[in-house]
Amino acid sequence: MWHADPLQTVANPAEGVRILPGVAFAIDGVPEAAAWAMQLVALLDGLPLHVSAASRPLYHGAAVMAGNYLTALIAAAVMLMKEAGVDEAAARLALAPLARASVENAFRLGPTEALTGPIVRGDADTVHRNLAALAKAPPAVESLYRAAGLATLELARQRGLPELAAGVIEKLLRKGERSD
C-alpha cells in the first residue's frame, strides 16, 4: 500500500496533465512502493514530501486552507465588493492583483513579514468600521472576517504589535462571536 497525493487543485482531468508537473506530493507506504512513487514524482519534477498516514489529515487540512479556503476568502471579498456597488467582473479584476501580491509576498517573505493592513498597524478604528459594515453581510462572511482577523492578529503579535493595541482589536473581533 502506498500514497502519492499531489498538493495541487485539479478541477478536471485535462488540467491535471498541465498543472501536476513541479508540484509537491505527499508520499508514504511500504518502502518498495514509496520508492516507486518517488520515481513518479521525480519524472514530474515534483517535490516529494514524506507524510505518514497518521499525519495525512494535517496535510489535507493544510491543502484545504491553502486552496479551497483561499477560494472562499476571494468569493467573500467579491461579494463584499458587489455589496459596495462594484460589478462582479470588475471586482474580480480589481482584487486579483492584491490577492496575487499578498500570496506571493507570504511565500517570498514569510507570512509574518508580508502582513499588511489595519490589524498589523493596530488600527482598531478601521477594524471597528469594517465589522459594523459586515453586520449586514451573511453570517458566514462576518464569521470568516472575524476568524481570519484573529489568525491575522496572532501574526501581528509575532510581528511586534503592542499588546495594548492587540487586546483592543481582539475584543472587537471576538465581540458578537457565535458560540455555536
C-alpha positions in Angstrom: 0.0 0.0 0.0 1.2 3.5 -0.8 0.0 7.0 -1.3 1.3 9.9 -3.5 -1.2 12.7 -3.1 -0.5 15.9 -5.2 -0.6 19.2 -3.3 -2.5 20.9 -6.1 -6.0 21.7 -7.1 -7.2 19.8 -10.1 -10.5 21.0 -11.4 -10.7 18.4 -14.2 -8.5 15.6 -15.7 -7.2 17.6 -18.6 -6.0 20.3 -16.2 -4.1 17.7 -14.2 -1.7 16.9 -17.2 -0.9 20.6 -17.4 -0.6 21.5 -13.7 0.9 18.5 -12.0 4.5 18.9 -13.1 6.5 20.7 -10.5 4.1 20.3 -7.6 4.6 18.6 -4.2 3.4 15.1 -3.5 2.8 13.6 -0.1 4.3 10.1 -0.2 4.0 7.2 2.2 3.7 3.5 2.2 5.8 0.3 2.2 9.4 1.0 1.1 9.2 -0.5 -2.3 6.0 1.3 -3.2 7.2 4.6 -1.8 10.4 4.3 -3.8 8.3 3.8 -7.0 6.1 6.8 -6.0 9.3 8.8 -5.6 10.3 7.9 -9.1 7.0 9.1 -10.4 7.3 12.4 -8.6 10.9 12.8 -9.9 9.5 12.3 -13.5 7.1 15.2 -12.9 9.9 17.3 -11.4 7.8 17.3 -8.2 8.8 17.9 -4.6 8.4 14.7 -2.6 7.1 15.2 1.0 7.3 12.2 3.3 4.0 12.4 5.2 3.0 9.5 7.4 -0.6 8.1 7.3 -1.1 9.5 10.8 -0.2 13.0 9.6 -2.2 12.8 6.4 -5.2 14.7 8.0 -2.9 17.7 8.8 -1.5 17.6 5.3 -5.0 17.6 3.8 -6.1 20.3 6.3 -3.2 22.5 5.1 -4.2 21.8 1.5 -7.8 22.8 2.1 -6.7 26.0 3.8 -4.2 27.0 1.1 -6.6 26.1 -1.8 -10.3 25.9 -1.0 -10.3 28.4 1.8 -8.4 31.0 -0.3 -11.1 30.5 -2.9 -13.8 31.1 -0.2 -12.0 34.2 1.0 -11.9 35.6 -2.5 -15.6 34.7 -3.0 -16.4 36.6 0.2 -14.3 39.6 -0.9 -16.0 39.7 -4.3 -19.4 39.5 -2.6 -18.5 42.5 -0.3 -17.3 44.4 -3.4 -20.6 43.7 -5.0 -22.4 45.0 -1.9 -20.3 48.1 -2.2 -21.7 48.6 -5.7 -18.9 47.1 -7.8 -19.8 44.8 -10.6 -18.7 41.2 -10.0 -16.4 41.0 -13.1 -14.8 44.4 -12.1 -14.5 43.2 -8.5 -12.6 40.1 -9.6 -10.3 42.2 -11.8 -9.7 44.7 -9.1 -9.0 42.1 -6.3 -6.7 39.9 -8.4 -3.5 42.0 -8.2 -4.0 42.4 -4.5 -4.6 38.7 -3.9 -1.7 37.6 -6.1 0.7 40.1 -4.5 -0.4 39.0 -1.0 0.1 35.3 -1.7 3.4 35.9 -3.4 4.7 38.1 -0.5 3.5 35.5 2.0 5.6 32.8 0.3 8.6 35.0 -0.6 8.9 36.9 2.7 7.0 34.6 5.1 3.5 35.3 6.4 4.6 37.4 9.3 6.8 39.8 7.3 4.3 40.0 4.4 1.4 41.1 6.6 -0.1 44.5 5.9 -3.4 46.1 6.7 -5.3 47.6 9.7 -4.6 44.8 12.2 -0.8 44.8 11.9 -0.9 48.7 12.1 -3.0 48.4 15.3 -5.8 50.4 13.6 -8.8 49.4 15.7 -11.0 52.1 14.2 -10.8 50.6 10.8 -11.4 47.1 12.1 -14.5 48.5 14.0 -15.8 50.2 10.9 -15.3 47.0 8.8 -17.2 44.9 11.5 -20.0 47.4 11.6 -20.4 47.2 7.8 -20.2 43.4 7.9 -23.1 43.2 10.3 -25.3 43.4 7.2 -23.3 40.7 5.4 -24.3 37.0 5.5 -23.3 35.5 8.9 -20.8 33.2 7.3 -18.9 36.1 5.8 -18.9 38.0 9.1 -17.7 34.9 10.9 -15.0 34.4 8.2 -13.8 38.0 8.7 -13.6 37.6 12.5 -11.8 34.2 12.3 -9.3 35.4 9.7 -8.9 38.6 11.7 -8.0 36.6 14.8 -5.4 34.5 12.9 -4.0 37.7 11.4 -3.9 39.2 14.9 -1.6 36.3 16.0 0.8 37.1 13.1 0.7 40.8 14.0 1.6 40.0 17.6 4.6 37.9 16.3 5.5 41.0 14.2 5.6 43.2 17.3 2.1 44.7 17.6 1.9 46.2 21.1 -0.3 44.1 23.4 -2.5 47.1 24.3 -3.5 47.6 20.6 -3.7 43.8 20.1 -6.1 43.5 23.0 -8.4 46.2 21.7 -8.6 44.6 18.3 -9.1 41.1 19.8 -12.1 42.4 21.8 -13.6 43.8 18.6 -13.1 40.6 16.7 -14.4 38.4 19.5 -17.4 40.6 20.3 -20.5 39.1 18.8 -18.7 35.8 18.1 -21.2 33.0 17.7 -20.8 30.2 20.3 -22.5 27.5 18.1 
